[in-house]
């Protein structure tokens, strides 16, 4: 009996058929009812069967629905961030009904590799988002290290699915969805026999090219309508392009402006600004990235969220202090009455997931922590500094 239970626990499994299919179909129907037009081209997925690997650009919080819809009636094994399974109710559903493989973000995690290998052994279709996190704006992130090695190790057919327009319909920084178009496309990227003949570097080049995505350019000219196009942008666009002042940006009612110099523009429903140096949200965001000095030092007293003994994220777990520069991130404080400390080279962080209006994330002793400064507009600057160091910018 004990051995039987052990074997059951080690199975990757698939999402429960009835519940999973109902969830995907209802979620897609709700999108359509909200004025989102779904265009679906899954011709490249015709005849797909496991074991197979699907790599998808991670540009919106609806990417799992987009992939699920494209792959129907198949029930794939999703590889998801540990972040999702620390949420009340959702975490239990994902683990017990969704049978997802969880991943610690930018942290060595052998259990994830074993979970993926089990899914392959069970002839499952495996869905991964190889960037490892969702960007603050409608643009892909660099593919995480180790992805090409994993593709080589699996040695199975690789496909891609893209939800063009998903980041514009559901911007990470926005509080509301936008009515517009999501065009779901698919592609057979690599065959197993091709992978067998390729080097890891060759695979990496193919995957990097396939995952790169700029949603603003992909859907140029398409309108995404809502009552307030700019609400929430102050948490992403922290620096004024006219006067250079930081944390003086305000946003709301479609307007984006600077309280220091008086500059003001309007974000139209095609994601273009009506005036000023910056034409779009992506352009403004990456101008901030390029203009950030590597000599920048960030330092804040913070509240800390951590996973409690029930496996759920507790946003009031503790407090502490964080300092970040190009050399190190240093964290000290306490959670649940216990002292914690971290001193890690910035270049080894890999990437820093965030919710722009709430927190940025890091692992300390393999434990997921949410770091929350009082001024939430500073979050994206922390993330950008880590990105620049990890990208090797000079």
N, C-alpha and C positions, 0 to 999 in steps of 0.2 A: 504493500500500500504506500509506504514511504517513497519507494523508488518511482512509483507511478505519479505521485504528486510532484516529485522533483522533475520528472520529464515534462509534466504539464507546464511547470513554471518556466522551463527552458525553451518552450516553443515560442516563436515570434508571433504566430497567429495572424489573423486578419480582422478588420473591423466587423462587428456583427452585421450580417447581411441586411436584414430588414431595417434596422435602425439607421445604419450607415446610408443606405440608398435613400431612405426617407429624408434624412438630414440634408444630403446634398441637393436633392430635388426641391425640397421646401426652401432651402437657402437661396437657390437660383431663382425660384419663383418670387421670393420676396424682393430680390434685386430688381426683377422685371417690374413688379408692382410699384417700386419706388422710382421708376423712370429710367432704369439702367438697361440699355439695350445690349444683350449678350450675343456676340457673333462668334460662332464656334466652327473652327476648321480642325478636325482631328483626323484628316485623311492619312497623315503619317503614322497614326496609331492603329490603323486598320491591321488586324491580325496580331497585334502585340500579345505576347504571352510571357509568363514568368519562367525562369528568373530574368528580370530586366531592371534597368536602372533609369529613372527619370530625374533629370537635373532641371531645376527651375529657378529663374531669377526671382529673388525675394524682394518684391517692390510694394506689397500691400499686406494687410492683415487678413485679406480674403484669398490669399494664394492657395490655401488648402482646398477651398471650395472650387476655385478655378481648375486646379489639377484634378480634383475628384470628379468634376463634371466632365472634363475632357476624357477621363479614363473609364467612365461608366460603360459597362456594368461591372468592371473589375473593382476589387476592394484592395487597394494598395496598402503597403506598410509605410507609414509616414515617419520620417526622422525629424523630430521636433526638439526645440530648445526646452531644457528643464524648466525654464520660466513658466511655460504653460501648465505643467502638471503641479505647480505650487498654488494654483488658484482653487478656491473652494468649488466643489461640485464638478467643475470642468476637469480638474486633475484626475478625479476618480473615474469619470467617464472615459477620458483619454487612455488611462492605464488599463481599465477593466473591460471596456467595450470597444475602444478604438485600437487597442493593442499597438500603440505607437512605440517606437524606439526613441528614448530620450537622449539628449546630448548636452553635456556641459559646454558652454560657449567659450571658445578659445582657451580650452583647458584640456590636457591629455585625459582621455576617457576610454579605456579599453573595453568597458562594458558596452559602449555604443558600437564598436567594431564587431564584437561578438554578436550583438543583436542583429546587425546588418547581415553578417555571415549566416546566422540562423534563418533569416528571412530568405536569403538566396537558396539555402538548402531546401526550404519548403516551397521553392518555385514561386515566390511572391514577386510582385512588381514593387520596387522600392522607390519612394519619392524623397528626394533630398533638395535642400536649398543651400547650395555650397558656399554662399557668401557668409553664412553663419549668423546673420543678423539682418534686420530691416533698417534701411537708411532713413534719415530724417526727411529726405526729399525724394522726388520721383526719379531716382537714378540708382543703378546697381552699385554694389560695393565690390572690391576685389575678392576673388575666389579665395577661400581659406586654404592655408597650407595643408598638404596631405590629401587633397581631393584627387589629384591625378594619380597618386600612389594607390588610393582606394579603388579607383576605376580600373587600374592595371591589375590589382589583386583580385577583384571580382571577376573580371574577364567575361562580362556579359554584355548584351546589346544595350546601348545607351540612347535615350531619347531626350528631347527637351520640350517643355511646354512653357509658353509665355502668355501672360495676361496683359496685353497691351492696353493701357488706359486705366488699369486697376489702381495705380498710385495716384491718378488724377481724380478718379471717382471716390476713392477712400484715402485721402492724404493722411499720413501719420500724424501731422501736426493739427489737423482739422478736427473739430468736434462733430461735424455733420458730413454725411455723404453728399456727393454731387450727382445730378442726373446727367448721364452722358453714355458713351459707348465703351464697352470692354470687348476687345477683339482677341479671342483666344486662339493661338496658333500652336502647331506642333511640328516637330522635325525629328527624323531619325538621324542621330548625330554620328554614332560609331557602331559598327558591327563587331561582334566578339572576335571574329577572325582578323579584323583590322587592328583591334587593340593588341592582340597577341604579337603583332609585328612591329608595334610602335614603342618608342622609348617613353619614359615618364615625361620628359620635357616636351615631346611631340604631343602627347595627350593633353598636357597642361595648356599648351598654346591653343588647341582646338576648344577645350572647355572654357578657357578665359574669353575667347572670342564669342562663343555661343551665349555665355551668361551676361556679357556686357549689354546694358540696356539703358537708354535714356527715354523715359516715357513722354517727356515733353516733345522731343523730336519725333518719336514714333507716332504720336497722335496730334501733330502740329495742325492747327486750324480747327480742331474739334472742340466744341464748347461743353463745359461741365458746369451746369447751372445749380445754384443754391442761393439762399437768401443773403448769406454773408460770406463772400469769397475769401476774406483775409483773416477771419478770427482764428487766433492761435499762432499766427506767423511770428509774433514777437518772441516766441520761444525757440525759433529756428534762425531768424535773421536778427542777430544781436548787434551788428555793426552798421552804422550809417555810411553808405558809399559816397555821400556828399561831403560830410565833415569829419568822418572817421571816428566819431564818438561811439562808445559801446554802452549797451544796456539802456539806451534812450529811445529805442524803437517802440512805437505803439501800433496796434493793428486792430481792426474791427470795422464793421459796416462797409467792407470793401476797401477801406483806406489803409495805407501803410505809411507811416511818417516818423520823423525824428523830432523829439521835443527839445533837442538842443539847438539845432540850426533852422528848424521850421520846414525842412523839406517834407513834401507829401506827394504820394502817388496813389494810384488806384489799381487794384488787381482785377482785371477783366476775367470773364468766365472761360477764356481760352488760355488762362495762366500767363498772360502777358501784362506787364505794367504799362500804364498809359503814358508815363513820362519818367525822366530820370536816366541815369547812366545804365541801370540794370534793366534788361528786357524781360527777364523771367525769374521765377523763384530759384530754379537750378543755377542760373548764372550768378545770382546774388550769393547763394550759399557757397559756391565754389570760388567766388572772388574772396569771400571771408577766409576760406581754407588757404588759398594761395598767399593772402596778405598776412597771415598769422606768423609771427616770428617764432623760431625754435628756441629763442631765449626767454619766451614767455614762462612765467611761474604762476600757477593757480593754487590757491589755498583757501580753505573754507572750514568752518565748523559745520557739522552735518548731523542729520538724523540718519539712522541706519535701519534698513529693513532686512530681515533674515528669515530663513525657513525654520519654523518651530518644530516641536517634537511630533506634531500631527502631520508634518510634511507640507504645511501651508505657509505662505509668505505672511509674516507679521510686520507691518509697516512701522510699528512702534517698538521694535525689538531693542533699540539702543541708540546711542549717540557717540560722536567722536570727532576726529579732525583728519582732514586729508590735505596732502600737499603733492602737487604734480609738476615736474619739469621734464626737460628732454632726457634726463638721465634716469630718474626714479619716480615711482609713486610710493608715497609713505602714508600709511593709514594707521591710526591708533584710536582706541575707544573701547566700548564694551557692548555686548549683546546678551540679553537674558542674564545680566549680572556677572558675566564672565568677560575678562579682558581679551581683546584681540589686537593683533598687530600685523602689519604687512609692509615689507620693504622690497620692492620688485623693480627690476630694470624696466623702464617704459617700453623699450623695444621688444620686450618679451610678452607684453600684454596681448598683442595680436590685434585686438579690436575691442571697442567698448560699446556694447549695446546700450540703448537708452530709450526712455520715453521722454521726449523733450520738455514736457510740462511737469514732470514728476521726479525722475531719477536717472542716474547712470549706474551700470552694473559692473561688478568685478567679482572674481572668486578669491577668497582668502582661505587657505588650507582646504581647498576643494569645496568650500561652502559658498553658495550664491548669496551675494550681498547687494542690496539697493542702497546707493549713496544719494542723499537728498539735501542739497544746500538750501538755505532759506530763499535765496534769489534763484529761481528756477531758470532764468534766462542765461545763467552761467553754465548750464549743463552741456549745451552743444559745444561750447568752447573747450571744455575738458575733452570731449569726444574728438574734436578736430585736432587738438594737440597730439593725442595718442595716434590718430590716423597719420599725421604728418611724420611722426617719428618712425612708425612702423613701415611707412612707405619708403623710408630712406631719403626724405626730402632734405635738402641742404639749405 
